[in-house]
Amino acid sequence: MTPVRLEHDGPLAVLTLAAPPLNLFDQAMIDALGEHVRALAADPPRALLVQAEGRAVSGGVDVHLFDGLSVEQGSTLWSDLLELIHTVEELPLPTVFAAHALCLTAAFELSLACDLLLAAEPAKFGLVETVVGLTPAMGGTQRLAERAGPARAREFVMTGELYDAATLERWGVVNRVLPAEGFADAARAFAMKLAVGPTRAHAATKRIVRAQVEGGARAADAIVPEVAGGLFGTEDLKNAVQSFLTNGPGKATYEGR
């Protein structure tokens, strides 16, 4: 049975970690994730929801994966995993990660590659690589620093402690904390709302935010005329403008074109 399941709910793709109870990131999990993410990049949906089954989102990486690795093999492993992270980040559509419970190391790093992170109230998060003498190498440290600042990232990684959803919402890492009861349905409804929105405009938003993160507000300003201007060629914008003028705001529907 595959450790990762990819399904489609209309315009929404749902990627599920399906190796309960702990959804450990072993080679089979990594290979399956890579296969599905590459498929999504080749044929993009209009939004992606990443979720998990079991009592934990993930207990992290299966430590057997590290046993006996040479320096060269370790470097290759991290290069491959960062390629996975980059592919997720570059999907031209909204990506939502739903964490219902404990979310450690690789799974948390995957969540930080997604645009939005939803957490159930009982969820806890950790980058605990220090227990095996490692530092996070799937991009978690630097993406945590983007969201929460460098001092918080250093604290999070160096202590190896677990942090609750409310704390990470306060830090700006978690977007929304939701009740545990009905969390899966609420997360899917949230992602579906994005999936039926103006997909090309959402992709433009992602490009502008990335430009700001990498180069500041002026770097983002420099690409706005092309990126946002290009939206005037989309069917969604043309139809939404006519809907607004004819029926008022909030009545438009979108096709992702």
N, C-alpha and C positions, 0 to 999 in steps of 0.2 A: 504494500500500500504506500502510495507516495506521501512524503512528509509535508508536502505543500500542495494545496488545491487552488486552482484558478477557475472561477466561475464568472458568468456575466449575468447581471440583472438589468436588462435593457441597456442604457448608456453607461452603467456603472460596472466596472470590473472589481471583483472581490477576491483578494489573495489571502488565503488562510494558512497559517502555520498549523499543521494537522498531525503532529507527532506527540500527543499528550502522554503523560501528564506535564512534561517539562519542556517539550519542544526544543531540545538541545540542538545547537548548531554543530552537527557533525558533517562529514563530507557529503552524505546523501542530502541533507537539508540544504547545504550551500549549493550543491549542483542543481537541485530542483528549483531553488530560488532564482539562480542565474538563468535557467532555461525559461522560466515564466516571465521574468523581467525582460529578457531579450525579445520574447514574443510580444509583450506589451509595447515595447519600443518600435517593433516592426509594424504593428497594427494597433495604434493607440485607441483606447476607449475614450470616453469624455470625462471620466474621473476614475480614481482608484481608491479603494478602501483596503487597508492591510489590517488583519485581525488575527486572533489566535483562538484555538480550542484548548481546553484543559484547565487545570487549577492555576497555571502560570502562563503568562505570555511566553516567557522563556526563562529557563535557568541559565542561559548563556551558552558559551561555546563548550562543546565536549572536550575536556582537557586531554583526552587521548589523542586529539588532533595535533597537540604540540609535542608529544613525547618523541624525543630523538631527532627533532628537526635540526638541520644545519642552518647556519646563518643564511645561506643562499635559498634554502627551501622556505625559511621563514619570510624572507623578503618577497619571494614569489607568491606565497599565500596572501600576504597583505596587499600586494599589487592586484591580485585577482579579486579580492574582496572590495578594495576601493573602486575597481572598475564597476562592480555591482552597484555600489553606492552612487557613483557618478551617473550610471544609467537611470537609476530611480530619480535622482535630482533633475535630470534633463528631460524627463517625460513632459510633453507639452500640454499638460492638463493638471487639474488639482489632485493632489495626493493626500490622503488622510490616514493616519495611523491610530488605531483604537486599542488602548492598553487597559485591559479589565482587571489586571492583577500584577504580580511580580514581573518585572521586565528588566533583565540584566544584560550587560555587555553587548553582544552582537545585535540582539533585538532592539535594545535602546539606541544603538548607533544607527540601525535601520530606520527607527522612528524619527531620528533627527535629520535623516535625508528626505523625509516627507515634508510637505508644505505645512501641514497642520497636525497637531498631536492632541488627541482627546484621551482623557484618563477617567476611569471610574474612581470614586472616592477612596476605596481601599488600596488602589494601586500603589506600588512602590518601585523605585527605579535605582539602579546602581551600575557604576562602571568599576568592577571589583577585580580588575586584572592584577592588582598588586598582590593578590593572594598567591599568584604563581610567578611573581617577579616580572610581570609585563606592564606595559602602558597600553591603553586602548589604541588600536591601529586600524580600525575601520572608519576613521574620521570623526569619532564621537567627541574627542576632546576639543577639536577646533570648531565643530558645529555647536557644541555646548557653549563655547566661548562667544560665538556669534550671537547666541540668544541671551545668555546670562552675563557675559563679560568674562575676562580672563581670570580674575580673582576667584570667581565662583567655580569656573572650570577646574582650576588648580585644586581648590578645596575638594570638589566632588571626586576627582580622580585620585588625588594623593591620600585622602582618608579612606577611600573604598567603602564609605558608609552608604546606607540606603536612605533615600529621601522620598517623602510622601508626595502625593499628587498636589496637595494644596501648596506645599513649599515650592514646587517647581512651577506652579501657576504664578505664584508671587514673583518668581525669578524671571518670568517670561519665556520659560521653556515649554510648558504645557499651555495650550490655548484655552481649553475649557475642562473643568472638572464636573462630571455628571454623576448622578446617583447610580449605585451599583445595580439596583433593580431596574430592569429595562434598558441597561446600558447598550447592549448589542443592537437593539432596535433603534435606539436614539442615535447611535453612531452611524448606522446605515442610513437613517433618514437625513442626517446632516450631510453625509457624502452624496446622497442622491440629489439633494437640493443643489449642490455644486455641479453634479453631472448633467442636470437639465438646464444649466445656465449657459451663458455665452462662452463656449469653450475657447474660442480664439482669443477673446479678451482676457480670459484667465491666463492663457499662455503668455500674453503680452505682459500682464502683471508680474508673472514669474521672472521674465527677462529683465524688467525694469528694477525689481527688488534685487535680483542678483547683481546687476550692474552697480547699484548703490552699495551693496555689501562689499563688493570687490574694489570699487574705485571712488565711492562717495557720491553725494547728490549731483555734482556736476557731470560725473561719468554717466549717471542715469539720465540726466537731462539730454546728454548728447545723443542717446539712442531713441528718445521719446518721439521725435518727429517721424522717424522711420517705423518704429514698432507700433506706436499708437495710431499714427497716420494710416498705416496699412489696414487698420480695422475698417476704414471707410469702404474698402473693397469687399467686405464680407456680407453675405446674405443676412446674417443675424443682425448686424448693425442697421442695414437698410430697412429690414422688416420691423425692427424694434423702434426705429425713429418714426416710421409711418404709424405703427400701433400707438405710440405715445401721442402723436398729433391727432389721431382719430379717436382713440378710446381713453386717453389719459395714461398716467404712469402705472406700471405694475401689471399690465395686461399682456405683454409680449411673451411669446414662446420662442424657444431657440432650438436650432438643429445642429449646432456645432460647425456651421459652414460660414 
